Amino acid sequence: MNKTELVDELARRADLPKTEATRAVDALFGTDGIIVSTLRGGAKIQIIGFGSFQAKQRAARTGRDPRSGNPIQIKASLQPTFKAGQGFKDALNP
């Protein structure tokens, strides 16, 4: 499912106009949306029965350039993680 299909399904299930469904999806998942801004601020998002989103710090490290094989420095970064909740797992495996 892509974003357009998600918006269409949200509009259908919530009986919303597509413009409002698009705004809702963007507000939640957009690059300046609720999830990104919350994780960027250092907080965790936990939705009981669904799962939790968290940003974890990844340390700087030395890697290899796949073309030349030369070592390269990879900067430290924040990596988003998602851990599925038990309700989500149970819904997938009835």
C-alpha positions as CSV (number, residue, x, y, z in Angstrom):
1,M,0.0,0.0,0.0
2,N,1.4,3.4,-0.9
3,K,0.4,6.8,0.5
4,T,-2.4,7.4,-2.1
5,E,-4.0,4.1,-1.3
6,L,-3.6,4.8,2.5
7,V,-5.4,8.1,2.1
8,D,-8.1,6.5,0.0
9,E,-8.7,3.8,2.6
10,L,-8.6,6.3,5.5
11,A,-11.2,8.5,3.7
12,R,-13.4,5.5,3.1
13,R,-13.2,4.0,6.6
14,A,-13.5,7.3,8.5
15,D,-16.0,8.8,6.1
16,L,-13.8,11.8,5.4
17,P,-13.2,13.8,2.3
18,K,-9.9,12.9,0.7
19,T,-8.4,16.3,1.4
20,E,-9.0,15.9,5.1
21,A,-7.6,12.3,5.0
22,T,-4.5,13.6,3.2
23,R,-4.0,16.2,5.9
24,A,-4.3,13.6,8.6
25,V,-1.8,11.3,7.0
26,D,0.7,14.1,6.4
27,A,0.2,15.4,10.0
28,L,1.1,11.9,11.3
29,F,3.7,10.6,8.9
30,G,5.1,13.6,7.0
31,T,8.7,14.8,7.3
32,D,7.5,17.4,9.8
33,G,4.7,15.2,11.1
34,I,4.0,14.2,14.7
35,I,6.1,11.0,14.6
36,V,9.2,12.6,13.2
37,S,9.1,15.7,15.4
38,T,8.4,13.7,18.5
39,L,11.3,11.3,17.9
40,R,13.6,14.2,16.9
41,G,12.8,15.8,20.3
42,G,14.1,12.6,22.0
43,A,10.7,11.3,23.1
44,K,9.2,7.8,22.5
45,I,5.7,7.2,21.0
46,Q,3.9,4.2,22.5
47,I,0.5,3.2,21.2
48,I,-0.9,0.4,23.4
49,G,-1.9,-2.6,21.3
50,F,-0.1,-1.3,18.2
51,G,3.6,-0.7,19.1
52,S,6.2,1.9,19.9
53,F,8.4,4.2,17.8
54,Q,11.8,5.3,19.1
55,A,14.9,7.0,17.8
56,K,18.2,5.3,18.8
57,Q,21.6,6.8,18.6
58,R,24.0,5.0,16.2
59,A,27.6,5.7,17.0
60,A,30.1,6.9,14.4
61,R,32.0,4.1,12.8
62,T,34.4,3.1,10.0
63,G,32.9,1.4,7.0
64,R,34.2,0.5,3.5
65,D,33.5,2.1,0.2
66,P,31.9,-0.8,-1.8
67,R,33.4,0.4,-5.1
68,S,37.0,0.9,-4.0
69,G,37.2,-1.0,-0.7
70,N,38.8,2.0,1.0
71,P,37.8,2.7,4.6
72,I,35.4,5.7,5.1
73,Q,34.1,7.4,8.2
74,I,30.3,7.1,8.8
75,K,28.9,9.8,11.0
76,A,26.8,9.2,14.1
77,S,23.1,9.4,13.4
78,L,19.7,8.8,14.9
79,Q,17.9,5.7,13.6
80,P,14.2,5.2,13.8
81,T,13.0,1.9,15.3
82,F,9.5,0.3,15.6
83,K,8.6,-2.5,17.9
84,A,5.3,-4.1,17.3
85,G,3.0,-4.5,20.3
86,Q,1.4,-7.7,21.4
87,G,-2.1,-6.7,20.0
88,F,-0.6,-6.0,16.6
89,K,1.2,-9.4,16.6
90,D,-1.9,-11.2,17.7
91,A,-3.9,-9.5,15.0
92,L,-1.5,-10.7,12.3
93,N,-1.4,-14.3,13.7
94,P,-5.0,-15.1,14.7
